[in-house]
Amino acid sequence: KRTVVFVAFSGEEHGLLGAHALVNEGVLPLRNLVAMLNLDMVGGNPADPLMVESTEAAPELRALFASAAADLGVELTWPEHRGRSDHDVFFRAGVPAVHLFSGTHDAYHTVHDEAEGVDMAKVATAATLTHRVAVALASGTEAIAYTWSIDWLGATLVDDGQRLQVGEITPGTTAERSGLRP
């Protein structure tokens, strides 16, 4: 039902150049993107579970990964931050995006970060999880609801693919004082 696009970015360490180029050049119209699934540094720290970052903004993506992980007997953790990788460019452009990551390690972003240090079984697990989620997304027809948190305002906005609406209002904030309501 939907097309799946695989992209290998370059220039991450120099400011996410590849991701910015794809988002800003209009090669793929953002309105046509359902989600961005980013695998970056998924083969380090063999003993630690994979992390799936950014799911707080797209609970449906979290549910898809949780379901796939349960089917495969894989443990995941869910940090409540976006991390700094290519997915963040898509996230900021309004595309629901998640980041699979295995955490930093001693060789992270050094000249000593070589293939011999990669746990290929962990990479295979990340690929299998992502494949299952990608198939589910490609087979679907609904948009993924996406939530932006606007901290300075004290509100969240939810985009369900049809309309943008106010989600939650934090008590005592500018949003509440100005009368903004969900």
Summary of the structure (lengths in Angstrom):
residues: 182
radius of gyration: 17.5
end to end distance: 33.1
largest distance: 57.3
contacts: 509
relative contact order: 0.18
helix: 36%
strand: 17%
